[in-house]
Amino acid sequence: MSTLQVKTDLPFDELLNAVEQLNLPDLEQLMSQVITLQARRKAPSLSKNESELLLKINQGLPLNIQKRFDELVAKRQAETLTPDEHQELLSLTDRIEKSDAMRVEYMAKLANFRGISLSALMKDLDIRSPAYV
């Protein structure tokens, strides 16, 4: 784990500069912990089940996966994608679609737990459908 040197009474921009020093695994761990902290602060009275579902709903793709996907999409749009990269893009797309499907499943479970519709839950959580839907 990385060690950062920071002074007290840290302005936000300096905190962000310190975070930029983290390697990718430490950044991903920090993001996970920040999301957990945010969930606790937003809804301190959530049940354990709700908290776990919210964490799963808010968990994004690892940054390296998202970055690679974006690179491959850009290459596809530029029509410079190799056959191997095309297969990699298909594999990543499948992985992302499965992750998105699990996210919808978690949202449906949380909506059911709260006794509201999925669309009402999405509105409550400020989750918007992707533009391509």
WOCORCOR-V427825 format. One record per backbone hydrogen bond with DSSP energy under -1.0 kcal/mol. NH is the residue of the N-H (numbers start at 1). CO is the residue of the C=O. E is the energy in kcal/mol with one decimal. If there is no record, write none. Layout:
BEGIN
nh->NH co->CO e->E
nh->NH co->CO e->E
END
This chain:
BEGIN
nh->15 co->11 e->-2.1
nh->16 co->12 e->-2.5
nh->17 co->13 e->-2.0
nh->18 co->14 e->-2.2
nh->19 co->15 e->-2.4
nh->20 co->16 e->-2.0
nh->21 co->18 e->-1.1
nh->22 co->19 e->-1.7
nh->27 co->23 e->-2.5
nh->28 co->24 e->-2.6
nh->29 co->25 e->-2.1
nh->30 co->26 e->-2.6
nh->31 co->27 e->-2.7
nh->32 co->28 e->-2.1
nh->33 co->29 e->-2.2
nh->34 co->30 e->-2.8
nh->35 co->31 e->-2.6
nh->36 co->32 e->-2.0
nh->37 co->33 e->-2.4
nh->38 co->34 e->-2.9
nh->39 co->35 e->-2.5
nh->40 co->36 e->-2.2
nh->41 co->37 e->-2.3
nh->42 co->38 e->-2.6
nh->43 co->39 e->-1.8
nh->46 co->43 e->-1.7
nh->51 co->47 e->-2.6
nh->52 co->48 e->-2.6
nh->53 co->49 e->-2.3
nh->54 co->50 e->-2.8
nh->55 co->51 e->-2.3
nh->56 co->52 e->-2.1
nh->57 co->53 e->-2.6
nh->58 co->54 e->-2.4
nh->66 co->62 e->-2.3
nh->67 co->63 e->-2.7
nh->68 co->64 e->-2.1
nh->69 co->65 e->-2.6
nh->70 co->66 e->-2.6
nh->71 co->67 e->-2.3
nh->72 co->68 e->-2.5
nh->73 co->69 e->-2.5
nh->74 co->70 e->-2.3
nh->75 co->71 e->-2.2
nh->76 co->72 e->-2.4
nh->77 co->73 e->-2.5
nh->78 co->74 e->-1.9
nh->79 co->76 e->-1.1
nh->80 co->75 e->-2.9
nh->86 co->82 e->-2.5
nh->87 co->83 e->-2.1
nh->88 co->84 e->-2.2
nh->89 co->85 e->-2.8
nh->90 co->86 e->-2.4
nh->91 co->87 e->-2.4
nh->92 co->88 e->-2.8
nh->93 co->89 e->-2.8
nh->94 co->90 e->-2.3
nh->95 co->91 e->-2.3
nh->96 co->92 e->-2.8
nh->97 co->93 e->-2.7
nh->98 co->94 e->-2.4
nh->99 co->95 e->-2.2
nh->100 co->96 e->-2.8
nh->101 co->97 e->-2.4
nh->102 co->98 e->-2.2
nh->103 co->99 e->-2.2
nh->104 co->100 e->-2.2
nh->105 co->101 e->-2.2
nh->106 co->102 e->-2.7
nh->107 co->103 e->-2.4
nh->108 co->104 e->-2.7
nh->109 co->105 e->-2.3
nh->110 co->106 e->-2.4
nh->111 co->107 e->-2.8
nh->112 co->108 e->-2.6
nh->113 co->109 e->-2.6
nh->114 co->110 e->-2.3
nh->116 co->111 e->-2.6
nh->121 co->117 e->-2.3
nh->122 co->118 e->-2.7
nh->123 co->119 e->-2.0
nh->124 co->120 e->-2.6
nh->125 co->121 e->-2.6
nh->127 co->122 e->-3.2
nh->133 co->130 e->-1.6
END
